[in-house]
């Protein structure tokens, strides 16, 4: 194992709960504004997980006021305070990009596991 891999192994977070695509999660992220910090909550459906190791990311989507909003989070970022799994979803796809085309209540409907 070379030096870069050793450093990356030290920076991996072990406090993240196991979640998968289709789960409804709440992401608490730290936001820096000028000279202070605050915690911002973003709740939605995980539509994508990709990458391995330190580069792993996940995409969370929610519908606000009729518009779809997506955020991509690095899984091992120090700016993510915690991730809570609200509801486990049962899906048969690795990526849920088809939810982007759905409108209204059906855009958030996923069978519960």
Beta strands, then each sheet from edge to edge (+ up, - down):
strand 1: 24-33
strand 2: 36-50
strand 3: 57-64
strand 4: 67-74
strand 5: 80-87
sheet 1: 4+ 3- 2+ 1- 5+
end
